[in-house]
Amino acid sequence: MRIRAPAVLAGLTLLATQTVTGSGEAGRPTPDAIQRRIDDLFIAAQYDSILDLIPAYIQRAESDGDSVLLGRMYAQRGHVLLVIGRRAEAERDIDIGLRVAEAVRDTVGWMPAIHFKGFVYRSQGRYGDAMRCFEQRLLLAQKVRCCSDRRRGVAAAGAESSVVDITAGLSVGTGRSGVDRRL
């Protein structure tokens, strides 16, 4: 049996995450610490490693009854699946992540999940729905005064509105002015 390098990396990453990052009870990483680790892997384009790690986190969340972690991991897996072109699976996982985040009122998990849903809509040519998702994330970030997410939301809403405008065949900046008015 041959062990895949991403699987080994994922295992080591999981171990390092549990021992180094912010841990919850009994040395277990919190959902926020896990999210940061997944984000780091995403930035490094380690998609295989993320897809190897997430099932373990989903299983842990299910066994511990940790709905926050469960919703965030489904949304993250959906994000990765969307990036690698598996849109149907991505939409399913993102929808699960959104429903769980809404049910447990996890605004920190809901904001990226609704943003990922915007990417799904954009890939389907549903530009108005995509913009509504990007704007919802931004408005919630402003409402809860989440500075880091608000900065991401402002940048993303502006960038996505231009992409949506160009893709939809509108003149560049049409959507951006709408985002600017709401800021």
C-alpha positions as CSV (number, residue, x, y, z in Angstrom):
1,M,0.0,0.0,0.0
2,R,1.4,3.4,-1.0
3,I,0.8,6.3,1.2
4,R,0.0,9.6,-0.6
5,A,2.1,12.6,0.3
6,P,-1.0,14.8,0.8
7,A,-2.4,12.3,3.2
8,V,0.8,12.3,5.2
9,L,0.9,16.1,5.1
10,A,-2.7,16.3,6.2
11,G,-2.1,14.0,9.2
12,L,0.9,16.1,10.2
13,T,-1.0,19.3,9.8
14,L,-3.9,17.9,11.9
15,L,-1.4,16.9,14.7
16,A,0.4,20.3,14.5
17,T,-3.0,22.1,14.6
18,Q,-4.0,20.3,17.7
19,T,-0.8,21.0,19.6
20,V,0.2,24.5,18.4
21,T,-3.0,26.6,17.7
22,G,-5.6,27.8,20.1
23,S,-7.1,24.7,21.7
24,G,-10.4,24.1,23.3
25,E,-11.0,21.5,25.9
26,A,-8.5,18.7,26.3
27,G,-6.0,20.2,23.9
28,R,-8.5,20.0,20.9
29,P,-8.4,22.9,18.5
30,T,-11.4,25.3,18.5
31,P,-13.4,25.8,15.3
32,D,-11.7,29.1,14.9
33,A,-8.2,27.5,15.1
34,I,-9.3,24.8,12.6
35,Q,-10.7,27.5,10.3
36,R,-7.4,29.4,10.4
37,R,-5.4,26.2,9.5
38,I,-7.8,25.4,6.6
39,D,-7.4,29.0,5.4
40,D,-3.6,28.7,5.5
41,L,-3.7,25.5,3.4
42,F,-6.1,27.2,1.0
43,I,-3.8,30.2,0.5
44,A,-1.0,27.7,-0.1
45,A,-3.2,25.9,-2.7
46,Q,-3.0,22.7,-0.8
47,Y,-6.5,21.6,-1.9
48,D,-5.8,17.8,-1.7
49,S,-4.6,18.3,1.9
50,I,-7.8,20.2,2.8
51,L,-10.0,17.5,1.2
52,D,-8.0,14.9,3.2
53,L,-8.4,16.8,6.5
54,I,-12.0,17.9,6.4
55,P,-13.7,14.5,6.6
56,A,-11.9,13.9,9.9
57,Y,-13.1,17.3,11.2
58,I,-16.6,16.6,10.0
59,Q,-16.5,13.2,11.8
60,R,-15.2,14.9,15.0
61,A,-17.9,17.5,14.8
62,E,-20.6,14.9,14.4
63,S,-19.3,12.8,17.2
64,D,-18.9,15.8,19.6
65,G,-22.2,17.5,18.5
66,D,-20.2,20.5,17.5
67,S,-22.6,22.2,15.0
68,V,-20.4,25.3,14.5
69,L,-17.4,23.2,13.4
70,L,-19.7,21.0,11.2
71,G,-21.2,23.9,9.3
72,R,-17.8,25.6,8.8
73,M,-16.2,22.4,7.5
74,Y,-19.0,21.7,5.0
75,A,-18.8,25.3,3.7
76,Q,-15.0,25.1,3.4
77,R,-15.1,21.7,1.6
78,G,-17.7,23.3,-0.7
79,H,-15.3,26.2,-1.4
80,V,-12.5,23.8,-2.3
81,L,-14.7,21.7,-4.5
82,L,-15.9,24.8,-6.3
83,V,-12.3,25.9,-6.9
84,I,-11.4,22.5,-8.4
85,G,-14.4,22.5,-10.6
86,R,-16.8,20.1,-8.9
87,R,-19.7,22.5,-8.8
88,A,-22.6,20.2,-8.0
89,E,-20.8,18.8,-4.9
90,A,-19.7,22.2,-4.0
91,E,-23.2,23.7,-4.0
92,R,-24.5,20.8,-1.9
93,D,-21.8,21.3,0.7
94,I,-22.1,25.1,0.8
95,D,-25.9,24.8,1.2
96,I,-25.4,22.4,4.1
97,G,-22.9,24.8,5.7
98,L,-25.3,27.7,5.3
99,R,-28.2,25.8,6.8
100,V,-26.1,24.7,9.8
101,A,-24.7,28.2,10.4
102,E,-28.2,29.7,10.3
103,A,-29.6,27.1,12.6
104,V,-26.9,27.7,15.3
105,R,-26.6,31.4,14.6
106,D,-22.9,31.2,13.7
107,T,-22.3,34.5,12.0
108,V,-18.6,33.9,11.7
109,G,-19.3,30.7,9.7
110,W,-22.2,32.1,7.8
111,M,-20.4,35.0,6.3
112,P,-17.9,33.0,4.3
113,A,-20.6,30.4,3.4
114,I,-22.9,33.0,1.9
115,H,-19.9,34.4,0.0
116,F,-19.1,31.0,-1.4
117,K,-22.7,30.7,-2.4
118,G,-22.2,33.9,-4.4
119,F,-19.4,32.2,-6.3
120,V,-21.7,29.3,-7.1
121,Y,-24.4,31.7,-8.4
122,R,-21.8,33.6,-10.4
123,S,-20.6,30.3,-12.0
124,Q,-24.2,29.6,-13.0
125,G,-24.6,33.0,-14.6
126,R,-27.0,34.2,-11.8
127,Y,-25.3,37.5,-11.4
128,G,-28.0,39.3,-9.4
129,D,-28.2,36.4,-6.9
130,A,-24.4,36.4,-6.7
131,M,-24.3,40.1,-5.9
132,R,-27.0,39.7,-3.2
133,C,-24.8,37.1,-1.5
134,F,-21.7,39.3,-1.6
135,E,-23.7,42.2,-0.3
136,Q,-25.3,40.2,2.5
137,R,-21.9,39.1,3.8
138,L,-20.7,42.7,3.8
139,L,-23.8,44.0,5.5
140,L,-23.6,41.4,8.2
141,A,-19.9,42.1,8.8
142,Q,-20.8,45.8,9.2
143,K,-23.6,45.0,11.5
144,V,-21.6,42.8,13.9
145,R,-18.6,45.1,13.6
146,C,-16.3,42.3,12.4
147,C,-13.4,44.4,11.2
148,S,-11.4,41.7,9.4
149,D,-14.4,40.2,7.7
150,R,-15.7,43.7,6.9
151,R,-12.5,44.5,5.1
152,R,-12.6,41.2,3.2
153,G,-16.3,41.9,2.4
154,V,-15.7,45.4,1.1
155,A,-12.8,44.2,-1.1
156,A,-14.7,41.2,-2.3
157,A,-17.9,42.9,-2.9
158,G,-16.2,45.6,-5.0
159,A,-14.1,43.1,-6.9
160,E,-17.0,40.7,-7.5
161,S,-19.3,43.5,-8.6
162,S,-16.8,44.4,-11.4
163,V,-16.4,40.7,-12.3
164,V,-20.2,40.3,-12.4
165,D,-20.6,43.4,-14.5
166,I,-18.0,42.3,-17.0
167,T,-19.3,38.8,-17.1
168,A,-22.9,39.9,-17.5
169,G,-21.9,42.3,-20.3
170,L,-22.6,45.5,-18.3
171,S,-20.4,48.5,-18.4
172,V,-17.7,48.2,-15.8
173,G,-18.5,49.9,-12.6
174,T,-22.3,49.7,-12.7
175,G,-22.5,47.3,-9.8
176,R,-19.6,48.9,-8.0
177,S,-21.5,52.2,-7.6
178,G,-24.3,50.3,-5.9
179,V,-21.8,48.7,-3.5
180,D,-20.2,52.0,-2.9
181,R,-23.6,53.6,-2.0
182,R,-24.2,50.9,0.6
183,L,-20.7,51.4,2.2
